[in-house]
Amino acid sequence: MTKKKISAIGLCILGAAILQHVSAENIVFPSGARVVDVTQRPYNAVNDGSVDVSDSIQRALDDNSSSNAIIYLPNGIYKVTKTLRWSEGIGGGEYKETILQGQSMDSTIIRLADSCEGYENAGGAVGVVWTGPAPAQRFRNAVRDLTISTGTGNPGAAALQFNASNQGCVRNVRLVSEDRLGAIGLDMAYAQEIGPLLVKNLHVVGFHTGIKAGFMINSQTFENIRLEQQTGYGIYCTDQIISIHDIRFTGNVPMLYCSGNSVATIVRARITGTGGAQDKSAIINNAVLYARDIEASGFAEAIDNQAGTATASGLSIDEFISHQSPGLFPSPQGSLKLTIRATPEIPWDPLDQWQKVHKTGVINTQDLQSAIDAGKTTVYLPRGNYRLDDTIYVRGNVRRIIGCEASFSVMDTAKPAAFIIEDGTYPEVVLERFSSNGPLTFNNVSGRTL
C-alpha cells in the first residue's frame, strides 16, 4: 500500500462527516507519566498503515493487563487484521483497568484491513476492539480520543465491543464503516452486565446499527452522540436502561428502537430524515420511554409509541411519557424540566505547563502541595500507588490534577485525606484519572466550578 493511498484512506475517514462540539485535543503525556506508547520499544508498532500491527498492540495489552495502564497510540494509522482484546490477566478473569488512549480522535486511526478473514459474516458481529466479557467486574476500562474504522468488505465487523463496570468510559471516539456495511458501531449488547458507564462525544458513521444495547443491567449513559448513515437503526435497545442527553441523527431508518424491559430517557434530540424516511417513525418505542425536547424532520412522526397508553403526534415533542408514573398521591405527570449544563472543557495544557509529583509511594502533604504551588497549570502523578496523609489545598494556577491512572491509599481512617478547592487563577478546575481505596473527600469552598 502506498503512502498516497494511505493518505486517501485517512481523508475518507476523517471527511466522512463533521462532528460538532467535540474537543479536538492533542493528548500528549510527559515522558515521566508511565504511559505505554505502542510505537516505542518493545512494541514498535508502525503507524503508517503499511503493515499489520495487531500483534504489537495485543502484546502491549497483554503485558499491561488490569494494571491501570494507559495504552497510548500516537497519531497515525494502525492496520489490524484481528480483534484487539483486553487480557484476562495473570490470575484470569480480569479484563479491567485498561485504557486505550489515542492522541486525537481525528488522527489516531485503528483500521481493519479490507475484506479481512473472520469478518465476512453479515449476520455476526466480531469486534475490532473488545474489552471483556460478563460479569460486571470490568472496572475502569476506557477507550478515548481515537477513530476505529472497519474498512470495506467487512459486513460482520463491530468497531468497538465495549464493557466497563461502575466507572468506565468511551470519550471522543469516532466509529466508521467506510462502505457503510459493517454490522455495529458501538456494541454493548454482546455480553450481560455491561455498565454503569459513560459514552460521551461519540460519532458513528455507517453500520447496520450505530449503537446496540442489551440485557437488563446495569445502565448506560450517553452524552453528545452523533449518528449518521445507518442502514437498520441508529440505536437498537432491548432490555437495557439507557439515558441520552444531546443526540443528533441523520438517516433514513429509525433513530431509536426500544423493546422488552428497556427504560429509555432522551433529553434533546435533533433527528433529520433523508430519502425514504418520510414513511417511518424517528423513534419506535415498545418499552418505557421518557422523551423531552425532540425535534424531527423528514420522518412521518417523531414517536411511534407501541407500549403504555400515551400517544404522541407530530415532529416536535416538548415532553412525552409512555407510562403513567405511580405515586402515593396525585401529582403532575411530568418532569421539572431542569436545565442540563454541559461539563466545562478544560484545555489540555502544553507539556511545559505540567508539574510532576516526583515522589512515588508515601506522599506527605508537602510533596503534592509543593507541586500544586509551583505555578504550573497541570499537576500530574505518574501511574502508581500513593499514600495520602493530610489535607491538600488546590489553589493558584492549577486547573487540572491528573493521576495518569494513579491510585491513592488513605491509611489513617481517623484522619481522612481531603482535597480542599480554593479560589485560584482559573474559573474551573478538574481532578481526574485516579482512584482511592480509602476515605478521600473533596470540599469546594471556592467560587470555581469543580
Backbone torsions as a table, in degrees:
resi	resn	phi	psi	omega
1	MET	NA	129.5	-178.2
2	THR	-82.0	159.0	176.7
3	LYS	-62.7	-33.3	178.3
4	LYS	-62.5	-42.6	179.4
5	LYS	-69.0	-39.1	176.9
6	ILE	-59.1	-44.3	179.5
7	SER	-61.5	-39.5	179.4
8	ALA	-64.1	-39.9	177.0
9	ILE	-61.9	-46.1	179.7
10	GLY	-59.4	-42.6	179.5
11	LEU	-65.7	-35.9	177.7
12	CYS	-61.3	-44.4	-179.9
13	ILE	-67.6	-48.9	-174.2
14	LEU	-70.3	-28.5	-178.8
15	GLY	-92.8	9.1	-176.9
16	ALA	-59.4	-37.4	178.8
17	ALA	-169.5	170.7	179.7
18	ILE	-106.7	125.7	177.0
19	LEU	-105.2	115.9	-177.6
20	GLN	-88.1	159.4	172.3
21	HIS	64.3	20.2	177.0
22	VAL	-109.3	130.0	-179.4
23	SER	-65.5	125.5	178.2
24	ALA	-96.6	61.3	-175.1
25	GLU	-74.7	154.9	172.0
26	ASN	-106.2	94.9	-171.4
27	ILE	-85.1	103.3	178.8
28	VAL	-127.8	134.0	-179.2
29	PHE	-106.0	150.6	173.3
30	PRO	-63.5	157.2	-178.5
31	SER	-62.6	-25.1	-178.5
32	GLY	-88.3	7.1	-174.7
33	ALA	-80.4	-9.8	-179.8
34	ARG	66.5	34.8	169.3
35	VAL	-82.3	157.9	-177.1
36	VAL	-104.5	101.4	-179.0
37	ASP	-84.6	115.4	-174.0
38	VAL	-71.4	-14.7	178.7
39	THR	-86.2	-6.6	-178.8
40	GLN	-102.5	170.3	177.1
41	ARG	-59.9	144.8	2.2
42	PRO	-91.5	8.9	-170.5
43	TYR	-91.6	-41.1	171.0
44	ASN	53.0	42.4	179.3
45	ALA	-70.0	126.4	178.5
46	VAL	-82.4	125.3	-174.4
47	ASN	-116.0	44.4	172.3
48	ASP	-111.2	9.5	177.3
49	GLY	77.0	6.8	-172.9
50	SER	-89.5	-24.8	-176.7
51	VAL	-133.0	157.5	178.0
52	ASP	-73.6	120.5	-179.6
53	VAL	-112.9	19.4	179.5
54	SER	-53.7	-48.4	-175.6
55	ASP	-67.9	-35.1	180.0
56	SER	-65.2	-47.0	-179.6
57	ILE	-69.5	-37.8	179.0
58	GLN	-63.1	-37.2	177.9
59	ARG	-63.9	-40.1	177.2
60	ALA	-62.5	-40.3	177.1
61	LEU	-65.4	-42.7	-178.7
62	ASP	-67.3	-41.4	-177.2
63	ASP	-68.9	-22.3	-174.5
64	ASN	-122.6	35.1	-175.7
65	SER	-65.0	134.1	169.8
66	SER	50.9	41.6	-175.7
67	SER	-126.9	18.7	-177.5
68	ASN	60.2	29.5	-179.5
69	ALA	-81.6	141.0	169.7
70	ILE	-92.7	107.8	177.1
71	ILE	-85.9	107.5	-165.6
72	TYR	-103.3	130.5	178.8
73	LEU	-116.4	104.4	174.1
74	PRO	-61.7	164.1	-180.0
75	ASN	-52.1	138.4	179.1
76	GLY	153.5	-179.4	177.9
77	ILE	-109.8	122.3	-178.1
78	TYR	-107.8	103.8	-179.5
79	LYS	-77.8	129.7	178.2
80	VAL	-130.4	157.1	179.9
81	THR	-128.3	1.4	178.1
82	LYS	-153.8	170.4	-173.9
83	THR	-65.8	131.9	168.9
84	LEU	-85.4	117.6	-169.4
85	ARG	-117.2	132.9	167.9
86	TRP	-58.5	144.8	-176.5
87	SER	-89.4	148.5	177.1
88	GLU	-75.6	-12.0	176.4
89	GLY	85.1	171.6	-177.1
90	ILE	-63.1	-41.7	-179.0
91	GLY	-81.3	-10.1	-179.6
92	GLY	83.2	147.8	174.5
93	GLY	70.3	22.7	-176.3
94	GLU	-87.0	-75.3	177.3
95	TYR	52.3	42.5	-173.7
96	LYS	-144.3	175.6	173.2
97	GLU	51.5	46.6	179.0
98	THR	-131.6	133.1	-177.6
99	ILE	-123.2	117.1	173.7
100	LEU	-93.8	111.2	-167.7
101	GLN	-122.4	119.1	173.8
102	GLY	-92.0	167.5	176.0
103	GLN	-76.7	-34.4	177.9
104	SER	-161.0	149.8	179.9
105	MET	-64.1	-37.1	-175.4
106	ASP	-75.3	-32.0	-167.0
107	SER	-121.1	-3.2	169.9
108	THR	-101.9	111.5	-171.1
109	ILE	-126.9	118.6	168.7
110	ILE	-93.4	118.3	-173.5
111	ARG	-123.6	123.6	175.2
112	LEU	-73.8	134.1	178.8
113	ALA	-59.5	147.8	-179.7
114	ASP	-63.8	143.4	175.7
115	SER	47.6	54.5	-173.3
116	CYS	-85.7	137.1	179.4
117	GLU	-60.1	134.0	-179.4
118	GLY	99.3	-11.0	-177.7
119	TYR	-118.8	19.8	-174.3
120	GLU	-87.8	-13.8	-174.9
121	ASN	-85.8	107.4	-177.7
122	ALA	-64.9	-20.0	179.4
123	GLY	-85.8	-4.1	-178.4
124	GLY	-107.5	-174.9	175.8
125	ALA	-150.2	102.4	179.7
126	VAL	-110.7	126.5	-173.3
127	GLY	-75.5	147.1	165.2
128	VAL	-80.1	-40.6	171.9
129	VAL	-125.3	133.4	-175.7
130	TRP	-134.4	128.6	-170.7
131	THR	-115.0	20.1	170.6
132	GLY	121.2	156.3	-178.5
133	PRO	-91.5	-177.5	168.7
134	ALA	-67.5	162.3	6.7
135	PRO	-89.2	-166.6	-172.6
136	ALA	-79.3	68.6	178.1
137	GLN	-128.7	19.7	-173.0
138	ARG	-94.4	59.6	-172.0
139	PHE	-68.6	139.6	168.8
140	ARG	62.6	28.0	171.7
141	ASN	-78.6	147.3	179.1
142	ALA	-155.9	149.6	169.2
143	VAL	-130.2	125.4	-169.0
144	ARG	-141.7	141.6	165.3
145	ASP	57.1	55.9	177.2
146	LEU	-160.4	171.2	174.2
147	THR	-115.7	139.4	171.1
148	ILE	-118.5	121.3	178.7
149	SER	-111.8	136.1	175.8
150	THR	-93.0	13.0	175.3
151	GLY	61.4	-146.2	177.5
152	THR	-125.6	154.9	177.4
153	GLY	71.6	25.5	178.8
154	ASN	-126.0	68.9	-174.7
155	PRO	-67.6	-15.4	178.5
156	GLY	-98.1	14.6	-175.0
157	ALA	-90.8	136.6	166.3
158	ALA	-110.5	121.9	-174.0
159	ALA	-60.1	-49.6	-175.9
160	LEU	-137.8	115.6	171.6
161	GLN	-100.7	103.0	-166.9
162	PHE	-111.8	134.6	177.9
163	ASN	-137.4	125.7	173.2
164	ALA	-145.6	156.3	-176.9
165	SER	-131.8	131.0	173.8
166	ASN	69.9	-55.0	176.3
167	GLN	-138.8	116.7	178.6
168	GLY	-178.0	158.5	-173.2
169	CYS	-156.4	155.3	163.0
170	VAL	-116.3	117.2	-174.7
171	ARG	-135.6	133.1	176.8
172	ASN	56.3	59.1	-175.2
173	VAL	-129.0	138.7	172.9
174	ARG	-116.1	134.0	178.0
175	LEU	-119.9	125.3	-170.9
176	VAL	-131.4	130.7	164.5
177	SER	-104.5	108.6	-170.9
178	GLU	-63.1	-33.3	175.9
179	ASP	-98.6	7.0	177.7
180	ARG	68.7	6.4	-170.9
181	LEU	-104.6	5.1	176.4
182	GLY	-63.9	166.5	-174.3
183	ALA	-78.7	-58.3	-173.3
184	ILE	-141.9	139.0	173.0
185	GLY	-76.1	-72.9	177.4
186	LEU	-109.1	113.1	-176.5
187	ASP	-104.7	109.3	174.1
188	MET	-123.7	36.1	175.8
189	ALA	-130.8	12.9	-177.7
190	TYR	-83.6	-12.1	179.6
191	ALA	-148.3	160.3	176.4
192	GLN	-79.4	162.9	169.8
193	GLU	63.8	38.1	176.5
194	ILE	-89.2	118.0	-177.4
195	GLY	118.0	176.7	-4.0
196	PRO	-66.6	148.3	-177.9
197	LEU	-160.1	169.8	179.6
198	LEU	-122.7	133.5	171.0
199	VAL	-118.1	115.5	-175.6
200	LYS	-133.7	135.3	-179.8
201	ASN	60.8	65.1	-179.6
202	LEU	-116.7	135.1	178.6
203	HIS	-126.5	120.6	-179.1
204	VAL	-119.5	124.4	-179.4
205	VAL	-118.0	120.1	178.2
206	GLY	83.2	-161.0	-176.6
207	PHE	80.7	156.0	171.6
208	HIS	-63.1	-47.6	179.3
209	THR	-124.9	127.0	-179.1
210	GLY	-69.6	-51.4	179.1
211	ILE	-133.8	132.8	177.2
212	LYS	-122.4	126.8	179.0
213	ALA	-124.7	142.8	-177.3
214	GLY	-157.0	174.4	-177.3
215	PHE	67.7	168.7	-166.2
216	MET	-93.0	-10.2	-179.7
217	ILE	-137.9	148.9	22.6
218	ASN	-130.2	12.3	-179.9
219	SER	101.5	143.6	-176.7
220	GLN	-138.6	131.2	-174.3
221	THR	-115.3	136.2	-175.2
222	PHE	-128.4	139.6	174.4
223	GLU	-145.6	136.4	-179.1
224	ASN	56.9	73.1	-177.0
225	ILE	-112.8	135.1	177.3
226	ARG	-125.7	123.7	-178.6
227	LEU	-126.6	139.1	177.5
228	GLU	-157.1	148.5	171.3
229	GLN	64.5	29.2	170.6
230	GLN	-73.8	153.1	-178.2
231	THR	-103.8	-11.3	179.1
232	GLY	-121.3	-62.9	-179.4
233	TYR	-148.3	147.8	168.9
234	GLY	-68.0	-57.0	176.3
235	ILE	-128.9	131.6	176.2
236	TYR	-119.9	115.9	-173.7
237	CYS	-125.7	123.6	173.7
238	THR	-126.1	118.9	171.1
239	ASP	68.5	19.1	-179.7
240	GLN	-115.7	158.3	175.0
241	ILE	-99.4	113.7	-178.8
242	ILE	-123.5	142.1	176.7
243	SER	-127.9	126.1	-173.5
244	ILE	-126.8	128.2	171.5
245	HIS	-123.1	122.2	175.4
246	ASP	70.4	90.3	178.8
247	ILE	-131.0	139.3	175.4
248	ARG	-124.4	135.7	-176.7
249	PHE	-135.1	138.1	173.5
250	THR	-133.4	123.7	179.6
251	GLY	169.1	-176.3	-178.1
252	ASN	-116.6	22.1	175.8
253	VAL	-126.9	167.7	179.5
254	PRO	-60.7	137.6	175.8
255	MET	-66.8	-38.2	-175.0
256	LEU	-142.7	133.7	170.0
257	TYR	-126.4	124.4	179.6
258	CYS	-121.6	137.1	179.7
259	SER	-147.2	175.0	176.0
260	GLY	66.3	-131.9	-179.0
261	ASN	-96.3	23.9	178.7
262	SER	-64.5	147.9	169.0
263	VAL	-129.7	112.1	-174.9
264	ALA	-116.2	135.0	173.8
265	THR	-122.4	126.7	178.0
266	ILE	-128.1	123.5	174.3
267	VAL	-122.2	114.4	179.4
268	ARG	74.5	103.0	176.2
269	ALA	-133.7	137.2	174.6
270	ARG	-121.7	112.2	-168.1
271	ILE	-120.6	120.3	-177.3
272	THR	-116.3	116.8	178.0
273	GLY	-87.8	138.9	176.8
274	THR	-111.1	-171.7	-172.7
275	GLY	-45.4	124.0	-179.7
276	GLY	95.8	-9.7	-178.4
277	ALA	-81.6	-13.9	-172.0
278	GLN	-64.8	-17.0	178.8
279	ASP	-101.7	8.4	-174.1
280	LYS	-120.1	165.0	174.5
281	SER	-95.4	141.3	179.7
282	ALA	-69.2	-37.2	178.8
283	ILE	-128.4	128.8	175.2
284	ILE	-114.8	118.0	-176.2
285	ASN	-116.5	122.1	172.8
286	ASN	-126.6	38.9	-177.7
287	ALA	-150.5	-139.7	176.8
288	VAL	-109.5	127.1	-174.8
289	LEU	-136.1	131.2	165.5
290	TYR	-117.6	127.5	-178.5
291	ALA	-134.8	141.1	-179.4
292	ARG	-143.8	139.7	177.2
293	ASP	57.4	63.5	-179.6
294	ILE	-109.4	124.9	176.9
295	GLU	-126.0	120.1	179.8
296	ALA	-123.3	153.7	174.0
297	SER	-146.7	150.1	177.7
298	GLY	82.6	-4.9	176.0
299	PHE	-105.3	166.1	176.2
300	ALA	-69.2	-37.1	179.9
301	GLU	-159.4	161.3	-179.5
302	ALA	-76.2	-45.9	-173.7
303	ILE	-133.2	127.4	168.3
304	ASP	-106.4	103.1	-177.6
305	ASN	-93.4	115.6	-179.2
306	GLN	-108.0	11.1	179.5
307	ALA	-134.7	155.3	179.9
308	GLY	71.3	-165.3	-175.8
309	THR	-112.7	-9.0	-175.4
310	ALA	-78.0	150.5	174.7
311	THR	-126.4	153.2	177.9
312	ALA	-129.6	144.7	179.2
313	SER	-134.9	149.4	176.2
314	GLY	87.9	-178.6	-176.9
315	LEU	-103.1	-10.0	179.6
316	SER	-117.2	119.6	-176.0
317	ILE	-120.2	115.7	176.0
318	ASP	-73.1	-49.5	178.7
319	GLU	-157.2	137.1	-179.8
320	PHE	-138.9	135.1	177.6
321	ILE	-131.7	117.3	-173.0
322	SER	-71.2	-29.2	-176.9
323	HIS	-129.9	148.1	175.2
324	GLN	-68.0	137.4	-179.1
325	SER	-84.5	128.7	178.0
326	PRO	-72.9	152.0	179.0
327	GLY	-160.6	163.8	179.7
328	LEU	-81.6	-14.5	179.3
329	PHE	-152.4	160.2	-177.8
330	PRO	-62.1	137.1	177.1
331	SER	-152.9	157.4	-179.9
332	PRO	-61.7	142.3	177.3
333	GLN	-89.0	85.2	-179.0
334	GLY	-180.0	172.2	-179.5
335	SER	-98.7	174.9	175.4
336	LEU	-80.0	-8.2	179.7
337	LYS	54.1	45.1	179.0
338	LEU	-68.7	147.7	179.5
339	THR	-70.4	136.2	175.0
340	ILE	-101.2	119.0	-179.9
341	ARG	-97.8	140.4	177.8
342	ALA	-72.9	145.8	174.0
343	THR	-65.5	131.6	178.4
344	PRO	-59.9	142.0	176.4
345	GLU	-91.9	117.4	177.8
346	ILE	-91.5	121.3	-178.3
347	PRO	-58.6	144.5	176.0
348	TRP	-79.2	112.7	-171.0
349	ASP	-72.5	149.9	171.5
350	PRO	-62.9	154.5	-170.9
351	LEU	-63.2	-23.2	178.7
352	ASP	-73.5	-4.5	176.1
353	GLN	-107.1	14.4	178.4
354	TRP	-100.6	134.4	177.5
355	GLN	-117.5	124.3	-177.7
356	LYS	-88.2	140.3	166.4
357	VAL	-86.6	108.9	-166.1
358	HIS	-75.8	-29.7	-171.0
359	LYS	-88.6	125.5	176.0
360	THR	-103.6	139.7	-180.0
361	GLY	114.2	-119.9	179.3
362	VAL	-82.9	114.1	176.0
363	ILE	-101.8	123.3	170.7
364	ASN	-91.6	176.5	-175.7
365	THR	-55.3	-41.2	-172.6
366	GLN	-68.8	-32.5	180.0
367	ASP	-57.8	-54.6	-178.4
368	LEU	-75.2	-38.0	179.9
369	GLN	-63.5	-37.5	178.8
370	SER	-64.9	-37.6	177.8
371	ALA	-65.9	-41.9	178.5
372	ILE	-62.4	-40.0	-174.9
373	ASP	-86.2	5.5	-178.0
374	ALA	-75.2	-13.1	175.0
375	GLY	102.1	-4.2	178.4
376	LYS	-81.9	166.0	-177.8
377	THR	-91.7	-24.4	177.5
378	THR	-121.6	130.4	173.9
379	VAL	-111.5	131.0	-177.8
380	TYR	-129.8	148.1	174.6
381	LEU	-115.2	119.5	176.5
382	PRO	-57.5	153.8	177.8
383	ARG	-52.9	130.2	-178.7
384	GLY	162.5	-177.3	-179.9
385	ASN	-106.2	134.9	-177.4
386	TYR	-132.8	148.6	176.2
387	ARG	-113.0	127.3	176.3
388	LEU	-100.7	144.6	-177.1
389	ASP	-133.5	8.6	-178.5
390	ASP	-165.9	-169.1	-176.3
391	THR	-85.9	137.6	178.1
392	ILE	-112.9	131.9	-179.8
393	TYR	-105.3	119.8	179.4
394	VAL	-93.5	115.2	-171.2
395	ARG	-156.6	-174.0	175.1
396	GLY	67.1	-138.5	-175.6
397	ASN	-82.9	-8.8	-173.5
398	VAL	-67.4	128.9	173.2
399	ARG	-125.3	-4.5	174.2
400	ARG	-146.6	130.7	166.7
401	ILE	-117.1	117.0	-173.4
402	ILE	-121.3	131.9	-175.7
403	GLY	-87.7	-9.0	-175.0
404	CYS	50.4	36.3	-176.9
405	GLU	68.9	32.2	173.7
406	ALA	-74.9	165.5	176.7
407	SER	-130.9	144.2	178.9
408	PHE	-106.6	139.6	169.3
409	SER	-111.9	127.5	177.0
410	VAL	-109.7	104.8	-168.0
411	MET	-85.4	-33.2	-175.0
412	ASP	-96.8	95.0	-176.8
413	THR	-69.4	-18.3	176.9
414	ALA	-77.0	-17.8	179.9
415	LYS	-134.4	76.6	-175.7
416	PRO	-60.7	143.6	174.2
417	ALA	-74.2	152.9	-176.9
418	ALA	-148.8	147.0	167.4
419	PHE	-102.8	122.8	175.1
420	ILE	-108.3	120.6	-177.5
421	ILE	-91.1	116.0	178.6
422	GLU	-106.4	170.6	176.2
423	ASP	-62.4	147.9	-179.2
424	GLY	-151.9	-164.8	-175.3
425	THR	-68.1	-37.0	-172.5
426	TYR	-108.2	150.2	-175.8
427	PRO	-75.5	-15.7	178.1
428	GLU	-128.6	155.2	176.1
429	VAL	-146.2	141.3	-179.8
430	VAL	-124.5	136.9	171.9
431	LEU	-115.8	121.0	-170.1
432	GLU	-149.4	162.2	171.5
433	ARG	60.5	43.6	167.5
434	PHE	-146.2	162.5	179.2
435	SER	-129.9	166.9	178.7
436	SER	-137.9	139.3	176.1
437	ASN	-105.9	20.5	177.5
438	GLY	-145.3	-178.1	-175.7
439	PRO	-74.0	85.7	178.1
440	LEU	-103.2	125.7	-175.0
441	THR	-116.7	160.6	-179.8
442	PHE	-131.3	128.1	-176.2
443	ASN	-131.6	110.7	-179.3
444	ASN	-94.4	103.0	-179.7
445	VAL	-102.6	11.5	-176.2
446	SER	-104.1	179.8	171.6
447	GLY	-92.3	7.8	-177.3
448	ARG	-85.6	155.3	173.0
449	THR	-84.1	126.6	-179.8
450	LEU	-103.8	NA	NA
